[in-house]
Amino acid sequence: MKETCDFLANWLHARQVEKVWTKGAPGEGVFVKKSKGNYAYAPPGLTTSGTDLYHAVSQMNVRCAITVSSSIIEYLLAQTEAPFVQIQPGLRLQILPSVHSLPHCQKGQSAAFISSHQMLFIWQDDPKLLIRRAQEFQDALASSIVGDEFDIKDDDKTMHKPQFANVADYEDDFGLEERMIDKPRKAKLWQAVYTGGTILALTVALGTGWRQVAIQQIHDPNWFRLLFIISVPAQVWLSLFFFQAIVGTLAQLAGSTEGMAQNSKYYSGKPPRRLHRDTYEANLPHVTIQMPVYKEGLRGVIEPTVQSVKQAISTYEQQGGTANIFVNDDGMQVISADETEERQEFYDENGIGWVARPKHNPKPEYGSVKFSRRGKFKKASNMNYALRLSVRVEDLLSEIERGEDWTQEAENAVYERALDTAMTECEDEAWADGNIRIGDYILLIDSDTRVPVDCLLEAVSEMEQSPQVAILQYSSGVVNVTHNFFENGITFFTNMIYTMIRFAVANGDVAPFVGHNAVLRWSAMQEVVYECDVEHCEKFWSEKSVSEDFDMALRLQSRGYLVRLGAYKEDGYKEGVSLSVYDELARWKK
């Protein structure tokens, strides 16, 4: 493995020289991670150049990194006095004074200009993509200088889609004098008409059956036939959805669907006007991506989701915002020691904050610790446990007095002490590391989710302009893995369900909250906490049923908030489905 890293570092350096991204100055080269704090590097004298770059890279704990020096970079750094360089409309890249600032930079941007060395420093999770990422930055910088006349024709036909989000096509920012509160939206009533038609059709269908019962009663009186009335509630319950689907399908065929591309009280068919860091009255909101996990595979399930989220964070940080990933790992203290170590290294390498609670042990044996994971799905109690620890850390941090000369290094130090104190108060039953603080908004996702590259700015823009909205639920597509018959069938069914939901909400129905791929207002969630009678502490999510999402939506709406469905990302958000009939039956059993 170590020899492979050395070979890879030399190969990347050869590509760096081939593309003329180095001038042979001290501190220019390539790094490839062997283990934590140990890197392969090229050229050989990189660690003795006196620039402390190796030490900075070790503190960042990135998987691979490269320096890029060119006349374009020198020109751009000479032309700007701002702490950033505009690389695309709406996207900016940070400028750091020296390599010593790298460990404290916005790592989500995956690159930073180093002013003291007149170079661009780029890091990446996959060494095979490092050169491509560096080329994308070079092309974007060149385009920012010469404009649209600059056109790159890459000879590599196998290149994937660029990671940069194309925000220029729909850049629609607020001006300085404009109010950033969305105008009141009208509530549509067409869904009430369709629901009335559904009830009418259901009544007619049931009535035809009872007509036959009445005719038979006249010709052959037998009052035991009235016992059929016992089946009516079950018939209504089973039939209502199918009649609603029939009426909704007919309405889409014969009626208008233009409402699905418009905005209404509970529905957003058009993207919001975007906030801009220069015209917004404050810093762009901080977003926490919360992801509860259990025993899902690290490389096959969790890692692709994290990579998708990190691309979205990179875009949002280049747009001026900040974000962090918060994993609620319910499997950390259940899986083997080797798997636990692998997960912890992965979280550390990707800058992920995480919390892991003890395994379910309601009847402890001698020497073991009693702990009960309440609830059927355990997802709600998992999130409650992690959020409670995060809130306790915030309480401890609120007691700290901060002066005018307060630095990020000082904030990091007091945070580490607060986290250690919070875990000690839990009698060391909790495991946690990284940034577990909650931002202004929470993007709640599952472990098998994909998110659009450019999704966070639109989400916070809509939430900031609509303070009455507590949950912005996004319509989702499906992540297909095996493409087998059962998975394709579930995919078709899921797509049909979301189509009916979009049509119903666009015509006036109340938006649903399905528990993932949704943005939640953290301040609103704090308003609807409840006191747990068993553990005697405040909790956010209901642990008494498997519908904690439905319960949360009801409590928020009872406080006057709205749940809104966002459909303007189309199928950009994707969710996993059951891969086999056995997986689906296991879900039903819960």
Stockholm file with secondary structure:
# STOCKHOLM 1.0

chainA/1-590         MKETCDFLANWLHARQVEKVWTKGAPGEGVFVKKSKGNYAYAPPGLTTSGTDLYHAVSQMNVRCAITVSSSIIEYLLAQTEAPFVQIQPGLRLQILPSVHSLPHCQKGQSAAFISSHQMLFIWQDDPKLLIRRAQEFQDALASSIVGDEFDIKDDDKTMHKPQFANVADYEDDFGLEERMIDKPRKAKLWQAVYTGGTILALTVALGTGWRQVAIQQIHDPNWFRLLFIISVPAQVWLSLFFFQAIVGTLAQLAGSTEGMAQNSKYYSGKPPRRLHRDTYEANLPHVTIQMPVYKEGLRGVIEPTVQSVKQAISTYEQQGGTANIFVNDDGMQVISADETEERQEFYDENGIGWVARPKHNPKPEYGSVKFSRRGKFKKASNMNYALRLSVRVEDLLSEIERGEDWTQEAENAVYERALDTAMTECEDEAWADGNIRIGDYILLIDSDTRVPVDCLLEAVSEMEQSPQVAILQYSSGVVNVTHNFFENGITFFTNMIYTMIRFAVANGDVAPFVGHNAVLRWSAMQEVVYECDVEHCEKFWSEKSVSEDFDMALRLQSRGYLVRLGAYKEDGYKEGVSLSVYDELARWKK
#=GR chainA/1-590 SS CHHHHHHHHHHHHHHHHHTTCCCSCTTCSEEEEEETTEEEEESGGGGGSSSCHHHHHHHHTCSEEEEECCHHHHHHHHHCCSSEEEEETTEEEEEESSGGGGGGSCGGGSEEEEGGGTEEEEEESCGGGHHHHHHHHHHHHHHHHHGGGCCCCCSCTTCCCCSSCCCGGGCCBCCTTSCCSCCCCCCCCHHHHHHHHHHHHHHHHHHHHHHHHHHHHHHSCCGGGGGGGGGHHHHHHHHHHHHHHHHHHHHHHHSCCGGGGSEETTEECSCCCBCCTTTSSSCCCEEEEEEEESSCCIIIIIHHHHHHHHHHHHHHHHTTCEEEEEEEESSTTTSCHHHHHHHHHHHHHTTCEEEECCCCBSSCCTTCCCBCCCSSSSHHHHHHHHHHHHHHHHHHHHTCCCCTTCCHHHHHHHHHHHHHHHHHHTTTCCEEESCCCCCSEEEECCTTCBCCTTCHHHHHHHHHHCTTEEEEEECEEEECSSCCHHHHHHHHHHHHHHHHHHHHHHTTCCCCCCSSSEEEEHHHHHHTCEECTTTCSEESSCCSSSCHHHHHHHHHHHTTCEEEEECTTTTCEEEECCSSHHHHHHHHHC
#=GC SS_cons         CHHHHHHHHHHHHHHHHHTTCCCSCTTCSEEEEEETTEEEEESGGGGGSSSCHHHHHHHHTCSEEEEECCHHHHHHHHHCCSSEEEEETTEEEEEESSGGGGGGSCGGGSEEEEGGGTEEEEEESCGGGHHHHHHHHHHHHHHHHHGGGCCCCCSCTTCCCCSSCCCGGGCCBCCTTSCCSCCCCCCCCHHHHHHHHHHHHHHHHHHHHHHHHHHHHHHSCCGGGGGGGGGHHHHHHHHHHHHHHHHHHHHHHHSCCGGGGSEETTEECSCCCBCCTTTSSSCCCEEEEEEEESSCCIIIIIHHHHHHHHHHHHHHHHTTCEEEEEEEESSTTTSCHHHHHHHHHHHHHTTCEEEECCCCBSSCCTTCCCBCCCSSSSHHHHHHHHHHHHHHHHHHHHTCCCCTTCCHHHHHHHHHHHHHHHHHHTTTCCEEESCCCCCSEEEECCTTCBCCTTCHHHHHHHHHHCTTEEEEEECEEEECSSCCHHHHHHHHHHHHHHHHHHHHHHTTCCCCCCSSSEEEEHHHHHHTCEECTTTCSEESSCCSSSCHHHHHHHHHHHTTCEEEEECTTTTCEEEECCSSHHHHHHHHHC
//
